[in-house]
Amino acid sequence: MAGFHTKTFTKHNDYMTPKSAWENIVNYIPKNKIIWEAFYGDGKSGEYLTELGFKNVIHQDKDFFKWTPEKYDLIVSNPPFQFKKEVLTRLKQLEKPFILIMPCSTLTTQYFRKLFSESEDRIQIIIPRKRIHFVKLINGKKPENWKNACNFDCFYFCYKINLPTDMLWLK
């Protein structure tokens, strides 16, 4: 690809979830449950879920791999994509329902297949009508001249959510 130099490419995991991503699926997130928004980011995701009517949202700046809330019913989050394998492995161990935003290519990874292909509880997928455009932060700030344009597709991966169908297309 012309102009792409791997030596100057820097990976960033700080892509924040826009409110619209949660608005898209508000009707599929179980009501009257304690939600753990497990990845803090800029703190807005938990605020968005609360604004959308979820009264019990746990959203604290704590390490997902070292801390678990004492009481929660499900996880609703956008994990750092660089750590998908580790996140999914821990979630499978926790055996709690979850809704995660992740790249659709996650479906084809060997670790995903190993974790969920033989599970009694199937993974269900919600497919957005259009791409989710995340908000990029570098050192806590939005870069100048940044255009919110995502160049890959993400799905909502649902586990133990009991959607009406295994693959749900949003309109």
Disulfide bonds with the S-S distance in Angstrom:
none
